[in-house]
Amino acid sequence: MRASAGRRGAFAVAAALSVVVGVAGCQSDGGGSKATGKPKAKAAQGAASPIDAVNAAYKKVSGYRSAKFRMDMTVPGAAAATGTTGAAGTKGTASSTITSSGTLGWNPMVMDMTTQGAALGMGVAGAPTTLHSLTTGTAMYTDMSGAIKNDPEFAKALGGKSWLKTDVGAAAAGSGSDAEADSALVDNSLQSNENPAQQLATLVAAPQISRVGLETVDGVKAEHYKGHLTMDQALKAGSNGKALTAEQREQVADSMRKAGITAEDIDVWIGADSFPVRTDVKMATAKGPVAVSEHLSGYSAKAATVKVPAAGQTFTVQDLLKIAQNS
């Protein structure tokens, strides 16, 4: 039976949301604005060793509150759902890249982000491939006017509301499907949160940090450093992991092992001014490789701000479910 317009609209919105929540989640700390896992070694600009260079960057970034960013997230399987092709994953599994850009702040935690990619649609007719979202704390507001305007019945059911509000932390904690569970695992393991200093703190936890060499990133001469961590090491170093009890951390680690996740590789490019200009996090999963590459610029000591929609302009996932059921 052909789905009604209202139901198709609800499914299109939910499909796009599931991807953008995953992107935001991979950046979301969910534990406050202060970085944990602070490196102990004394930082110094122009340091001779990789550990000192990363510590110098940690010290520099810790004094700032916001920056501009561009992020590419490559995930396995998403391309197949939309009929597109991407980089090869394990055993020929297709992958797809989602690109995001905007402004992020980590004290307080806010984000103004535009996300693009065919994977946003997840093969659902009418789902948008470009989304604008605003985040403050763990609350995310996604502008769904692009999907709504093509579905008058759905727009009428929403009563003119166009911003979907969701709590990223609650969505991950209450995930039930395999796809959502995988997203939650990625969120915890990548440690790619809004505070760049946390990424540096996680890298410091690597048993060995090596210098790759001087490279040019976005027109900036930067030293490339890399490290490898097991999931246990990453969880202990990251703020998400530190918020867990030993028993909870073991449960997360066990879930990661079942998903085929055992370790992560972190690469960072640090400029002469000790600001990181790029960070990459990669890991293998049972479904294929996952990679996040984030380019940073325009660091500011001023806090970033976002103006979120009024309550009368927002709707929730629960509202979508009601519309789908009544359509």
Secondary structure, 3 states (H helix, E strand, C coil): CCCCHHHHHHHHHHHHHHHHHHHHHCCCCCCCCCCCCCCCCCCCCCCCCHHHHHHHHHHHHHCCCEEEEEEEEEEECHHHHHCCCCCECHHHCEEEEEEEEEEEEECCEEEEEEEECHHHCCCCCCCCCEEEEEEECCEEEEECHHHHCCCHHHHHHCCCCCEEEEEHHHHHHCCCCHHHHHHHHHHHHHCCCCCHHHHHHHHHCCCCEEEEEEEEECCEEEEEEEEEEEHHHHHHHCHHHHCCCHHHHHHHHHHHHHCCCCEEEEEEEEECCCCEEEEEEEEEECCEEEEEEEEEEEEECCCCCCCCCCHHHEECHHHHHHHHHHC
